[in-house]
Amino acid sequence: MDIVIVLVALIVIALIFKRMDNTIIAFGLIDVFLRIVFFIGNHTTSGIKAFTNKYFPASIEAIIRSHTTGSFETVLVWIYVILMMMFWYFVLRMLIRRIH
């Protein structure tokens, strides 16, 4: 179910922004948000931890690994890594532009 939610969110984001760099930044932000929620859930009370573990995956990579296996999993993880590298490129590019 969680992979469907992330895919729908990415499709909606792609349709709204219509630019590849904004879509990749949104992809990276979704992953960062999931990692922050996972961290907060694991470092607070057991009730919050149970809620976050039930309703939020640890990251987009965790979603990929929980729903696929074998070569397809490897390909998807590499696509994920490439998208995250592109995310960091766009973030650094924006940071450098703001500094100058």
Distance bins in CASP14 RR format, pairs under 12 A and 6 or more apart:
PFRMAT RR
TARGET T0000
AUTHOR 0000-0000-0000
RMODE 2
METHOD distances of the structure
MODEL  1
1 7 0 0 0 0 0 1 0 0 0 0 0
1 8 0 0 0 0 0 1 0 0 0 0 0
1 54 0 0 0 0 0 1 0 0 0 0 0
1 55 0 0 0 0 1 0 0 0 0 0 0
1 56 0 0 0 0 0 1 0 0 0 0 0
1 57 0 0 0 0 1 0 0 0 0 0 0
1 63 0 0 0 0 0 1 0 0 0 0 0
1 66 0 0 0 0 0 1 0 0 0 0 0
1 67 0 0 0 0 1 0 0 0 0 0 0
2 8 0 0 0 0 0 1 0 0 0 0 0
2 9 0 0 0 0 0 1 0 0 0 0 0
2 30 0 0 0 0 0 1 0 0 0 0 0
2 34 0 0 0 0 1 0 0 0 0 0 0
2 53 0 0 0 0 0 1 0 0 0 0 0
2 54 0 0 0 0 0 1 0 0 0 0 0
2 55 0 0 0 0 1 0 0 0 0 0 0
2 56 0 0 0 0 1 0 0 0 0 0 0
2 57 1 0 1 0 0 0 0 0 0 0 0
2 58 0 0 0 0 0 1 0 0 0 0 0
2 59 0 0 0 0 0 1 0 0 0 0 0
2 60 0 0 0 0 1 0 0 0 0 0 0
2 62 0 0 0 0 1 0 0 0 0 0 0
2 63 1 0 1 0 0 0 0 0 0 0 0
2 64 0 0 0 0 0 1 0 0 0 0 0
2 65 0 0 0 0 0 1 0 0 0 0 0
2 66 0 0 0 0 1 0 0 0 0 0 0
2 67 0 0 0 0 1 0 0 0 0 0 0
3 9 0 0 0 0 0 1 0 0 0 0 0
3 10 0 0 0 0 0 1 0 0 0 0 0
3 57 0 0 0 0 1 0 0 0 0 0 0
3 60 0 0 0 0 1 0 0 0 0 0 0
3 61 0 0 0 0 0 1 0 0 0 0 0
3 62 0 0 0 0 0 1 0 0 0 0 0
3 63 1 0 1 0 0 0 0 0 0 0 0
3 64 1 0 0 1 0 0 0 0 0 0 0
3 65 0 0 0 0 0 1 0 0 0 0 0
3 66 0 0 0 0 1 0 0 0 0 0 0
3 67 1 0 1 0 0 0 0 0 0 0 0
3 68 0 0 0 0 1 0 0 0 0 0 0
3 76 0 0 0 0 0 1 0 0 0 0 0
4 10 0 0 0 0 0 1 0 0 0 0 0
4 11 0 0 0 0 0 1 0 0 0 0 0
4 57 0 0 0 0 0 1 0 0 0 0 0
4 63 0 0 0 0 1 0 0 0 0 0 0
4 67 0 0 0 0 1 0 0 0 0 0 0
5 11 0 0 0 0 0 1 0 0 0 0 0
5 12 0 0 0 0 0 1 0 0 0 0 0
5 30 0 0 0 0 0 1 0 0 0 0 0
5 34 0 0 0 0 0 1 0 0 0 0 0
5 55 0 0 0 0 0 1 0 0 0 0 0
5 56 0 0 0 0 0 1 0 0 0 0 0
5 57 0 0 0 0 1 0 0 0 0 0 0
5 60 0 0 0 0 0 1 0 0 0 0 0
5 63 0 0 0 0 1 0 0 0 0 0 0
6 12 0 0 0 0 0 1 0 0 0 0 0
6 13 0 0 0 0 0 1 0 0 0 0 0
6 26 0 0 0 0 0 1 0 0 0 0 0
6 27 0 0 0 0 1 0 0 0 0 0 0
6 28 0 0 0 0 0 1 0 0 0 0 0
6 30 1 0 0 1 0 0 0 0 0 0 0
6 31 0 0 0 0 1 0 0 0 0 0 0
6 33 0 0 0 0 0 1 0 0 0 0 0
6 34 0 0 0 0 1 0 0 0 0 0 0
6 56 0 0 0 0 0 1 0 0 0 0 0
6 57 0 0 0 0 1 0 0 0 0 0 0
6 59 0 0 0 0 0 1 0 0 0 0 0
6 60 1 0 0 1 0 0 0 0 0 0 0
6 61 0 0 0 0 0 1 0 0 0 0 0
6 62 0 0 0 0 0 1 0 0 0 0 0
6 63 1 0 0 1 0 0 0 0 0 0 0
6 64 0 0 0 0 1 0 0 0 0 0 0
6 66 0 0 0 0 0 1 0 0 0 0 0
6 67 0 0 0 0 0 1 0 0 0 0 0
6 80 0 0 0 0 0 1 0 0 0 0 0
7 13 0 0 0 0 0 1 0 0 0 0 0
7 14 0 0 0 0 0 1 0 0 0 0 0
7 27 0 0 0 0 0 1 0 0 0 0 0
7 30 0 0 0 0 0 1 0 0 0 0 0
7 60 0 0 0 0 0 1 0 0 0 0 0
7 63 0 0 0 0 1 0 0 0 0 0 0
7 64 0 0 0 0 0 1 0 0 0 0 0
7 67 0 0 0 0 0 1 0 0 0 0 0
7 76 0 0 0 0 0 1 0 0 0 0 0
8 14 0 0 0 0 0 1 0 0 0 0 0
8 15 0 0 0 0 0 1 0 0 0 0 0
8 30 0 0 0 0 0 1 0 0 0 0 0
9 15 0 0 0 0 0 1 0 0 0 0 0
9 16 0 0 0 0 0 1 0 0 0 0 0
9 23 0 0 0 0 0 1 0 0 0 0 0
9 26 0 0 0 0 1 0 0 0 0 0 0
9 27 0 0 0 0 1 0 0 0 0 0 0
9 28 0 0 0 0 0 1 0 0 0 0 0
9 29 0 0 0 0 0 1 0 0 0 0 0
9 30 1 0 0 1 0 0 0 0 0 0 0
9 31 0 0 0 0 0 1 0 0 0 0 0
9 33 0 0 0 0 0 1 0 0 0 0 0
9 34 0 0 0 0 0 1 0 0 0 0 0
9 60 0 0 0 0 0 1 0 0 0 0 0
9 63 0 0 0 0 0 1 0 0 0 0 0
10 16 0 0 0 0 0 1 0 0 0 0 0
10 17 0 0 0 0 0 1 0 0 0 0 0
10 22 0 0 0 0 0 1 0 0 0 0 0
10 23 1 0 0 1 0 0 0 0 0 0 0
10 24 0 0 0 0 1 0 0 0 0 0 0
10 25 0 0 0 0 0 1 0 0 0 0 0
10 26 1 0 0 1 0 0 0 0 0 0 0
10 27 1 0 0 1 0 0 0 0 0 0 0
10 28 0 0 0 0 0 1 0 0 0 0 0
10 29 0 0 0 0 0 1 0 0 0 0 0
10 30 1 0 0 1 0 0 0 0 0 0 0
10 31 0 0 0 0 0 1 0 0 0 0 0
10 60 0 0 0 0 1 0 0 0 0 0 0
10 63 0 0 0 0 0 1 0 0 0 0 0
10 80 0 0 0 0 0 1 0 0 0 0 0
10 83 0 0 0 0 1 0 0 0 0 0 0
11 17 0 0 0 0 0 1 0 0 0 0 0
11 23 0 0 0 0 1 0 0 0 0 0 0
11 26 0 0 0 0 0 1 0 0 0 0 0
11 27 0 0 0 0 0 1 0 0 0 0 0
12 18 0 0 0 0 0 1 0 0 0 0 0
12 23 0 0 0 0 0 1 0 0 0 0 0
12 26 0 0 0 0 1 0 0 0 0 0 0
12 30 0 0 0 0 0 1 0 0 0 0 0
13 19 0 0 0 0 0 1 0 0 0 0 0
13 20 0 0 0 0 0 1 0 0 0 0 0
13 21 0 0 0 0 0 1 0 0 0 0 0
13 22 1 0 0 1 0 0 0 0 0 0 0
13 23 1 0 1 0 0 0 0 0 0 0 0
13 24 0 0 0 0 1 0 0 0 0 0 0
13 25 0 0 0 0 1 0 0 0 0 0 0
13 26 1 0 1 0 0 0 0 0 0 0 0
13 27 1 0 0 1 0 0 0 0 0 0 0
13 28 0 0 0 0 0 1 0 0 0 0 0
13 29 0 0 0 0 1 0 0 0 0 0 0
13 30 0 0 0 0 1 0 0 0 0 0 0
14 20 0 0 0 0 1 0 0 0 0 0 0
14 21 0 0 0 0 0 1 0 0 0 0 0
14 22 0 0 0 0 1 0 0 0 0 0 0
14 23 1 0 1 0 0 0 0 0 0 0 0
14 24 0 0 0 0 1 0 0 0 0 0 0
14 25 0 0 0 0 0 1 0 0 0 0 0
14 26 0 0 0 0 1 0 0 0 0 0 0
14 27 0 0 0 0 1 0 0 0 0 0 0
15 22 0 0 0 0 0 1 0 0 0 0 0
15 23 0 0 0 0 1 0 0 0 0 0 0
15 26 0 0 0 0 0 1 0 0 0 0 0
16 22 0 0 0 0 1 0 0 0 0 0 0
16 23 0 0 0 0 1 0 0 0 0 0 0
16 26 0 0 0 0 1 0 0 0 0 0 0
17 23 1 0 1 0 0 0 0 0 0 0 0
17 24 0 0 0 0 1 0 0 0 0 0 0
17 25 0 0 0 0 1 0 0 0 0 0 0
17 26 1 0 0 1 0 0 0 0 0 0 0
17 27 0 0 0 0 0 1 0 0 0 0 0
17 29 0 0 0 0 0 1 0 0 0 0 0
18 26 0 0 0 0 0 1 0 0 0 0 0
19 25 0 0 0 0 1 0 0 0 0 0 0
19 26 0 0 0 0 0 1 0 0 0 0 0
19 90 0 0 0 0 0 1 0 0 0 0 0
20 26 0 0 0 0 0 1 0 0 0 0 0
20 27 0 0 0 0 0 1 0 0 0 0 0
20 83 0 0 0 0 0 1 0 0 0 0 0
20 86 0 0 0 0 1 0 0 0 0 0 0
20 87 0 0 0 0 0 1 0 0 0 0 0
20 89 0 0 0 0 0 1 0 0 0 0 0
20 90 0 0 0 0 1 0 0 0 0 0 0
21 27 0 0 0 0 0 1 0 0 0 0 0
21 28 0 0 0 0 0 1 0 0 0 0 0
21 83 0 0 0 0 0 1 0 0 0 0 0
21 86 0 0 0 0 1 0 0 0 0 0 0
21 87 0 0 0 0 1 0 0 0 0 0 0
21 89 0 0 0 0 1 0 0 0 0 0 0
21 90 1 0 1 0 0 0 0 0 0 0 0
21 91 0 0 0 0 0 1 0 0 0 0 0
21 93 0 0 0 0 1 0 0 0 0 0 0
21 94 0 0 0 0 1 0 0 0 0 0 0
22 28 0 0 0 0 0 1 0 0 0 0 0
22 29 0 0 0 0 0 1 0 0 0 0 0
22 86 0 0 0 0 0 1 0 0 0 0 0
22 87 0 0 0 0 0 1 0 0 0 0 0
22 90 0 0 0 0 1 0 0 0 0 0 0
22 94 0 0 0 0 0 1 0 0 0 0 0
23 29 0 0 0 0 0 1 0 0 0 0 0
23 30 0 0 0 0 0 1 0 0 0 0 0
23 83 0 0 0 0 1 0 0 0 0 0 0
23 86 0 0 0 0 1 0 0 0 0 0 0
23 87 0 0 0 0 0 1 0 0 0 0 0
23 90 0 0 0 0 0 1 0 0 0 0 0
24 30 0 0 0 0 0 1 0 0 0 0 0
24 31 0 0 0 0 0 1 0 0 0 0 0
24 79 0 0 0 0 0 1 0 0 0 0 0
24 80 0 0 0 0 0 1 0 0 0 0 0
24 82 0 0 0 0 1 0 0 0 0 0 0
24 83 1 0 1 0 0 0 0 0 0 0 0
24 84 0 0 0 0 1 0 0 0 0 0 0
24 85 0 0 0 0 1 0 0 0 0 0 0
24 86 1 0 1 0 0 0 0 0 0 0 0
24 87 1 0 1 0 0 0 0 0 0 0 0
24 88 0 0 0 0 1 0 0 0 0 0 0
24 89 0 0 0 0 1 0 0 0 0 0 0
24 90 1 0 0 1 0 0 0 0 0 0 0
24 91 0 0 0 0 1 0 0 0 0 0 0
24 93 0 0 0 0 0 1 0 0 0 0 0
25 31 0 0 0 0 0 1 0 0 0 0 0
25 32 0 0 0 0 0 1 0 0 0 0 0
25 83 0 0 0 0 0 1 0 0 0 0 0
25 84 0 0 0 0 0 1 0 0 0 0 0
25 86 0 0 0 0 1 0 0 0 0 0 0
25 87 1 0 0 1 0 0 0 0 0 0 0
25 88 0 0 0 0 0 1 0 0 0 0 0
25 89 0 0 0 0 0 1 0 0 0 0 0
25 90 1 0 1 0 0 0 0 0 0 0 0
25 91 1 0 0 1 0 0 0 0 0 0 0
25 92 0 0 0 0 0 1 0 0 0 0 0
25 93 0 0 0 0 0 1 0 0 0 0 0
25 94 0 0 0 0 1 0 0 0 0 0 0
26 32 0 0 0 0 0 1 0 0 0 0 0
26 33 0 0 0 0 0 1 0 0 0 0 0
26 60 0 0 0 0 0 1 0 0 0 0 0
26 83 0 0 0 0 0 1 0 0 0 0 0
26 86 0 0 0 0 0 1 0 0 0 0 0
26 87 0 0 0 0 1 0 0 0 0 0 0
26 90 0 0 0 0 0 1 0 0 0 0 0
27 33 0 0 0 0 0 1 0 0 0 0 0
27 34 0 0 0 0 0 1 0 0 0 0 0
27 59 0 0 0 0 0 1 0 0 0 0 0
27 60 1 0 0 1 0 0 0 0 0 0 0
27 61 0 0 0 0 0 1 0 0 0 0 0
27 79 0 0 0 0 0 1 0 0 0 0 0
27 80 0 0 0 0 1 0 0 0 0 0 0
27 82 0 0 0 0 0 1 0 0 0 0 0
27 83 1 0 1 0 0 0 0 0 0 0 0
27 84 0 0 0 0 1 0 0 0 0 0 0
27 85 0 0 0 0 0 1 0 0 0 0 0
27 86 0 0 0 0 1 0 0 0 0 0 0
27 87 1 0 0 1 0 0 0 0 0 0 0
27 88 0 0 0 0 0 1 0 0 0 0 0
27 90 0 0 0 0 0 1 0 0 0 0 0
27 91 0 0 0 0 0 1 0 0 0 0 0
28 34 0 0 0 0 1 0 0 0 0 0 0
28 35 0 0 0 0 1 0 0 0 0 0 0
28 36 0 0 0 0 0 1 0 0 0 0 0
28 59 0 0 0 0 0 1 0 0 0 0 0
28 60 0 0 0 0 1 0 0 0 0 0 0
28 61 0 0 0 0 0 1 0 0 0 0 0
28 80 0 0 0 0 1 0 0 0 0 0 0
28 81 0 0 0 0 0 1 0 0 0 0 0
28 83 1 0 0 1 0 0 0 0 0 0 0
28 84 1 0 0 1 0 0 0 0 0 0 0
28 85 0 0 0 0 0 1 0 0 0 0 0
28 86 0 0 0 0 1 0 0 0 0 0 0
28 87 1 0 1 0 0 0 0 0 0 0 0
28 88 0 0 0 0 1 0 0 0 0 0 0
28 89 0 0 0 0 0 1 0 0 0 0 0
28 90 0 0 0 0 1 0 0 0 0 0 0
28 91 0 0 0 0 1 0 0 0 0 0 0
29 35 0 0 0 0 0 1 0 0 0 0 0
29 36 0 0 0 0 0 1 0 0 0 0 0
29 60 0 0 0 0 0 1 0 0 0 0 0
29 83 0 0 0 0 0 1 0 0 0 0 0
29 84 0 0 0 0 0 1 0 0 0 0 0
29 87 0 0 0 0 1 0 0 0 0 0 0
29 90 0 0 0 0 0 1 0 0 0 0 0
29 91 0 0 0 0 1 0 0 0 0 0 0
30 36 0 0 0 0 0 1 0 0 0 0 0
30 37 0 0 0 0 0 1 0 0 0 0 0
30 56 0 0 0 0 0 1 0 0 0 0 0
30 57 0 0 0 0 0 1 0 0 0 0 0
30 59 0 0 0 0 1 0 0 0 0 0 0
30 60 1 0 0 1 0 0 0 0 0 0 0
30 61 0 0 0 0 0 1 0 0 0 0 0
30 63 0 0 0 0 0 1 0 0 0 0 0
30 80 0 0 0 0 0 1 0 0 0 0 0
30 83 0 0 0 0 0 1 0 0 0 0 0
30 84 0 0 0 0 0 1 0 0 0 0 0
30 87 0 0 0 0 0 1 0 0 0 0 0
31 37 0 0 0 0 0 1 0 0 0 0 0
31 38 0 0 0 0 0 1 0 0 0 0 0
31 56 0 0 0 0 0 1 0 0 0 0 0
31 57 0 0 0 0 0 1 0 0 0 0 0
31 58 0 0 0 0 1 0 0 0 0 0 0
31 59 1 0 1 0 0 0 0 0 0 0 0
31 60 1 0 1 0 0 0 0 0 0 0 0
31 61 1 0 0 1 0 0 0 0 0 0 0
31 62 0 0 0 0 1 0 0 0 0 0 0
31 63 0 0 0 0 1 0 0 0 0 0 0
31 64 0 0 0 0 0 1 0 0 0 0 0
31 80 0 0 0 0 1 0 0 0 0 0 0
31 81 0 0 0 0 0 1 0 0 0 0 0
31 83 0 0 0 0 1 0 0 0 0 0 0
31 84 1 0 0 1 0 0 0 0 0 0 0
31 87 1 0 0 1 0 0 0 0 0 0 0
31 88 0 0 0 0 0 1 0 0 0 0 0
32 38 0 0 0 0 0 1 0 0 0 0 0
32 39 0 0 0 0 0 1 0 0 0 0 0
32 59 0 0 0 0 1 0 0 0 0 0 0
32 60 0 0 0 0 1 0 0 0 0 0 0
32 84 0 0 0 0 1 0 0 0 0 0 0
32 87 0 0 0 0 1 0 0 0 0 0 0
32 88 0 0 0 0 0 1 0 0 0 0 0
32 91 0 0 0 0 0 1 0 0 0 0 0
33 39 0 0 0 0 0 1 0 0 0 0 0
33 40 0 0 0 0 0 1 0 0 0 0 0
33 52 0 0 0 0 0 1 0 0 0 0 0
33 56 0 0 0 0 1 0 0 0 0 0 0
33 57 0 0 0 0 0 1 0 0 0 0 0
33 58 0 0 0 0 0 1 0 0 0 0 0
33 59 0 0 0 0 1 0 0 0 0 0 0
33 60 0 0 0 0 0 1 0 0 0 0 0
34 40 0 0 0 0 0 1 0 0 0 0 0
34 41 0 0 0 0 0 1 0 0 0 0 0
34 52 0 0 0 0 1 0 0 0 0 0 0
34 55 0 0 0 0 0 1 0 0 0 0 0
34 56 1 0 0 1 0 0 0 0 0 0 0
34 57 1 0 0 1 0 0 0 0 0 0 0
34 58 1 0 0 1 0 0 0 0 0 0 0
34 59 1 0 1 0 0 0 0 0 0 0 0
34 60 1 0 0 1 0 0 0 0 0 0 0
34 61 0 0 0 0 1 0 0 0 0 0 0
34 62 0 0 0 0 1 0 0 0 0 0 0
34 63 0 0 0 0 1 0 0 0 0 0 0
35 41 0 0 0 0 0 1 0 0 0 0 0
35 42 0 0 0 0 0 1 0 0 0 0 0
35 52 0 0 0 0 0 1 0 0 0 0 0
35 56 0 0 0 0 1 0 0 0 0 0 0
35 57 0 0 0 0 1 0 0 0 0 0 0
35 58 1 0 0 1 0 0 0 0 0 0 0
35 59 1 0 1 0 0 0 0 0 0 0 0
35 60 0 0 0 0 1 0 0 0 0 0 0
35 61 0 0 0 0 1 0 0 0 0 0 0
35 62 0 0 0 0 1 0 0 0 0 0 0
35 84 0 0 0 0 0 1 0 0 0 0 0
36 42 0 0 0 0 0 1 0 0 0 0 0
36 43 0 0 0 0 0 1 0 0 0 0 0
36 52 0 0 0 0 0 1 0 0 0 0 0
36 56 0 0 0 0 1 0 0 0 0 0 0
36 58 0 0 0 0 0 1 0 0 0 0 0
36 59 0 0 0 0 0 1 0 0 0 0 0
37 43 0 0 0 0 0 1 0 0 0 0 0
37 44 0 0 0 0 0 1 0 0 0 0 0
37 48 0 0 0 0 1 0 0 0 0 0 0
37 49 0 0 0 0 0 1 0 0 0 0 0
37 51 0 0 0 0 1 0 0 0 0 0 0
37 52 1 0 1 0 0 0 0 0 0 0 0
37 53 0 0 0 0 0 1 0 0 0 0 0
37 54 0 0 0 0 0 1 0 0 0 0 0
37 55 0 0 0 0 1 0 0 0 0 0 0
37 56 1 0 1 0 0 0 0 0 0 0 0
37 57 0 0 0 0 1 0 0 0 0 0 0
37 58 0 0 0 0 1 0 0 0 0 0 0
37 59 0 0 0 0 1 0 0 0 0 0 0
37 62 0 0 0 0 0 1 0 0 0 0 0
38 44 0 0 0 0 0 1 0 0 0 0 0
38 48 0 0 0 0 0 1 0 0 0 0 0
38 49 0 0 0 0 1 0 0 0 0 0 0
38 51 0 0 0 0 0 1 0 0 0 0 0
38 52 1 0 0 1 0 0 0 0 0 0 0
38 53 0 0 0 0 1 0 0 0 0 0 0
38 55 0 0 0 0 0 1 0 0 0 0 0
38 56 1 0 0 1 0 0 0 0 0 0 0
38 57 1 0 0 1 0 0 0 0 0 0 0
38 58 1 0 1 0 0 0 0 0 0 0 0
38 59 1 0 0 1 0 0 0 0 0 0 0
38 60 0 0 0 0 0 1 0 0 0 0 0
38 61 0 0 0 0 0 1 0 0 0 0 0
38 62 0 0 0 0 1 0 0 0 0 0 0
38 63 0 0 0 0 0 1 0 0 0 0 0
39 48 0 0 0 0 0 1 0 0 0 0 0
39 49 0 0 0 0 0 1 0 0 0 0 0
39 52 0 0 0 0 1 0 0 0 0 0 0
39 56 0 0 0 0 0 1 0 0 0 0 0
39 58 0 0 0 0 1 0 0 0 0 0 0
39 59 0 0 0 0 0 1 0 0 0 0 0
40 47 0 0 0 0 0 1 0 0 0 0 0
40 48 1 0 0 1 0 0 0 0 0 0 0
40 49 0 0 0 0 1 0 0 0 0 0 0
40 51 0 0 0 0 0 1 0 0 0 0 0
40 52 1 0 0 1 0 0 0 0 0 0 0
40 53 0 0 0 0 0 1 0 0 0 0 0
40 56 0 0 0 0 1 0 0 0 0 0 0
40 58 0 0 0 0 0 1 0 0 0 0 0
41 47 0 0 0 0 1 0 0 0 0 0 0
41 48 1 0 1 0 0 0 0 0 0 0 0
41 49 1 0 1 0 0 0 0 0 0 0 0
41 50 0 0 0 0 1 0 0 0 0 0 0
41 51 1 0 0 1 0 0 0 0 0 0 0
41 52 1 0 1 0 0 0 0 0 0 0 0
41 53 1 0 0 1 0 0 0 0 0 0 0
41 54 0 0 0 0 0 1 0 0 0 0 0
41 55 0 0 0 0 0 1 0 0 0 0 0
41 56 0 0 0 0 1 0 0 0 0 0 0
41 58 0 0 0 0 0 1 0 0 0 0 0
42 48 0 0 0 0 1 0 0 0 0 0 0
42 49 1 0 0 1 0 0 0 0 0 0 0
42 50 0 0 0 0 0 1 0 0 0 0 0
42 51 0 0 0 0 0 1 0 0 0 0 0
42 52 1 0 0 1 0 0 0 0 0 0 0
42 53 0 0 0 0 1 0 0 0 0 0 0
42 56 0 0 0 0 0 1 0 0 0 0 0
42 58 0 0 0 0 1 0 0 0 0 0 0
43 49 0 0 0 0 1 0 0 0 0 0 0
43 52 0 0 0 0 0 1 0 0 0 0 0
44 50 0 0 0 0 0 1 0 0 0 0 0
44 51 0 0 0 0 1 0 0 0 0 0 0
44 52 0 0 0 0 1 0 0 0 0 0 0
44 53 0 0 0 0 0 1 0 0 0 0 0
45 51 0 0 0 0 1 0 0 0 0 0 0
45 52 0 0 0 0 0 1 0 0 0 0 0
46 52 0 0 0 0 0 1 0 0 0 0 0
46 53 0 0 0 0 0 1 0 0 0 0 0
47 53 0 0 0 0 1 0 0 0 0 0 0
47 54 0 0 0 0 1 0 0 0 0 0 0
47 55 0 0 0 0 0 1 0 0 0 0 0
48 54 0 0 0 0 0 1 0 0 0 0 0
48 55 0 0 0 0 0 1 0 0 0 0 0
48 56 0 0 0 0 0 1 0 0 0 0 0
49 55 0 0 0 0 0 1 0 0 0 0 0
49 56 0 0 0 0 0 1 0 0 0 0 0
50 56 0 0 0 0 0 1 0 0 0 0 0
52 58 0 0 0 0 1 0 0 0 0 0 0
53 62 0 0 0 0 0 1 0 0 0 0 0
56 62 0 0 0 0 1 0 0 0 0 0 0
56 63 0 0 0 0 0 1 0 0 0 0 0
57 63 1 0 1 0 0 0 0 0 0 0 0
57 64 0 0 0 0 1 0 0 0 0 0 0
57 65 0 0 0 0 1 0 0 0 0 0 0
57 66 1 0 0 1 0 0 0 0 0 0 0
57 67 0 0 0 0 1 0 0 0 0 0 0
58 64 0 0 0 0 0 1 0 0 0 0 0
58 65 0 0 0 0 1 0 0 0 0 0 0
58 66 0 0 0 0 1 0 0 0 0 0 0
59 65 0 0 0 0 1 0 0 0 0 0 0
59 66 0 0 0 0 0 1 0 0 0 0 0
59 77 0 0 0 0 0 1 0 0 0 0 0
59 80 0 0 0 0 1 0 0 0 0 0 0
59 84 0 0 0 0 1 0 0 0 0 0 0
60 66 0 0 0 0 0 1 0 0 0 0 0
60 67 0 0 0 0 0 1 0 0 0 0 0
60 76 0 0 0 0 1 0 0 0 0 0 0
60 77 0 0 0 0 1 0 0 0 0 0 0
60 79 0 0 0 0 0 1 0 0 0 0 0
60 80 1 0 0 1 0 0 0 0 0 0 0
60 81 0 0 0 0 0 1 0 0 0 0 0
60 83 0 0 0 0 1 0 0 0 0 0 0
60 84 0 0 0 0 1 0 0 0 0 0 0
60 87 0 0 0 0 0 1 0 0 0 0 0
61 67 0 0 0 0 0 1 0 0 0 0 0
61 68 0 0 0 0 0 1 0 0 0 0 0
61 73 0 0 0 0 0 1 0 0 0 0 0
61 74 0 0 0 0 0 1 0 0 0 0 0
61 76 0 0 0 0 1 0 0 0 0 0 0
61 77 1 0 0 1 0 0 0 0 0 0 0
61 78 0 0 0 0 0 1 0 0 0 0 0
61 79 0 0 0 0 0 1 0 0 0 0 0
61 80 1 0 1 0 0 0 0 0 0 0 0
61 81 0 0 0 0 1 0 0 0 0 0 0
61 83 0 0 0 0 0 1 0 0 0 0 0
61 84 0 0 0 0 1 0 0 0 0 0 0
62 68 0 0 0 0 0 1 0 0 0 0 0
62 73 0 0 0 0 0 1 0 0 0 0 0
62 76 0 0 0 0 0 1 0 0 0 0 0
62 77 0 0 0 0 0 1 0 0 0 0 0
62 80 0 0 0 0 0 1 0 0 0 0 0
63 73 0 0 0 0 0 1 0 0 0 0 0
63 76 0 0 0 0 1 0 0 0 0 0 0
63 77 0 0 0 0 0 1 0 0 0 0 0
63 80 0 0 0 0 1 0 0 0 0 0 0
64 70 0 0 0 0 0 1 0 0 0 0 0
64 72 0 0 0 0 1 0 0 0 0 0 0
64 73 1 0 0 1 0 0 0 0 0 0 0
64 74 0 0 0 0 1 0 0 0 0 0 0
64 75 0 0 0 0 1 0 0 0 0 0 0
64 76 1 0 1 0 0 0 0 0 0 0 0
64 77 1 0 1 0 0 0 0 0 0 0 0
64 78 0 0 0 0 0 1 0 0 0 0 0
64 79 0 0 0 0 1 0 0 0 0 0 0
64 80 1 0 0 1 0 0 0 0 0 0 0
64 81 0 0 0 0 0 1 0 0 0 0 0
64 83 0 0 0 0 0 1 0 0 0 0 0
65 72 0 0 0 0 0 1 0 0 0 0 0
65 73 1 0 0 1 0 0 0 0 0 0 0
65 74 0 0 0 0 0 1 0 0 0 0 0
65 76 0 0 0 0 1 0 0 0 0 0 0
65 77 1 0 0 1 0 0 0 0 0 0 0
65 80 0 0 0 0 1 0 0 0 0 0 0
66 73 0 0 0 0 1 0 0 0 0 0 0
66 76 0 0 0 0 0 1 0 0 0 0 0
67 73 0 0 0 0 1 0 0 0 0 0 0
67 76 0 0 0 0 1 0 0 0 0 0 0
67 77 0 0 0 0 0 1 0 0 0 0 0
68 74 0 0 0 0 1 0 0 0 0 0 0
68 75 0 0 0 0 1 0 0 0 0 0 0
68 76 1 0 1 0 0 0 0 0 0 0 0
68 77 0 0 0 0 1 0 0 0 0 0 0
68 79 0 0 0 0 0 1 0 0 0 0 0
68 80 0 0 0 0 0 1 0 0 0 0 0
69 75 0 0 0 0 0 1 0 0 0 0 0
69 76 0 0 0 0 0 1 0 0 0 0 0
69 77 0 0 0 0 0 1 0 0 0 0 0
70 76 0 0 0 0 1 0 0 0 0 0 0
70 77 0 0 0 0 0 1 0 0 0 0 0
71 77 0 0 0 0 0 1 0 0 0 0 0
71 78 0 0 0 0 0 1 0 0 0 0 0
72 78 0 0 0 0 0 1 0 0 0 0 0
72 79 0 0 0 0 0 1 0 0 0 0 0
73 79 0 0 0 0 0 1 0 0 0 0 0
73 80 0 0 0 0 0 1 0 0 0 0 0
74 80 0 0 0 0 0 1 0 0 0 0 0
74 81 0 0 0 0 0 1 0 0 0 0 0
75 81 0 0 0 0 0 1 0 0 0 0 0
75 82 0 0 0 0 0 1 0 0 0 0 0
76 82 0 0 0 0 0 1 0 0 0 0 0
76 83 0 0 0 0 0 1 0 0 0 0 0
77 83 0 0 0 0 0 1 0 0 0 0 0
77 84 0 0 0 0 0 1 0 0 0 0 0
78 84 0 0 0 0 0 1 0 0 0 0 0
78 85 0 0 0 0 0 1 0 0 0 0 0
79 85 0 0 0 0 0 1 0 0 0 0 0
79 86 0 0 0 0 0 1 0 0 0 0 0
80 86 0 0 0 0 0 1 0 0 0 0 0
80 87 0 0 0 0 0 1 0 0 0 0 0
81 87 0 0 0 0 0 1 0 0 0 0 0
81 88 0 0 0 0 0 1 0 0 0 0 0
82 88 0 0 0 0 0 1 0 0 0 0 0
82 89 0 0 0 0 0 1 0 0 0 0 0
83 89 0 0 0 0 0 1 0 0 0 0 0
83 90 0 0 0 0 0 1 0 0 0 0 0
84 90 0 0 0 0 0 1 0 0 0 0 0
84 91 0 0 0 0 0 1 0 0 0 0 0
85 91 0 0 0 0 0 1 0 0 0 0 0
85 92 0 0 0 0 0 1 0 0 0 0 0
86 92 0 0 0 0 0 1 0 0 0 0 0
86 93 0 0 0 0 0 1 0 0 0 0 0
87 93 0 0 0 0 0 1 0 0 0 0 0
87 94 0 0 0 0 0 1 0 0 0 0 0
88 94 0 0 0 0 0 1 0 0 0 0 0
88 95 0 0 0 0 0 1 0 0 0 0 0
89 95 0 0 0 0 0 1 0 0 0 0 0
89 96 0 0 0 0 0 1 0 0 0 0 0
90 96 0 0 0 0 0 1 0 0 0 0 0
90 97 0 0 0 0 0 1 0 0 0 0 0
91 97 0 0 0 0 0 1 0 0 0 0 0
91 98 0 0 0 0 0 1 0 0 0 0 0
92 98 0 0 0 0 0 1 0 0 0 0 0
92 99 0 0 0 0 0 1 0 0 0 0 0
93 99 0 0 0 0 0 1 0 0 0 0 0
93 100 0 0 0 0 0 1 0 0 0 0 0
94 100 0 0 0 0 0 1 0 0 0 0 0
END
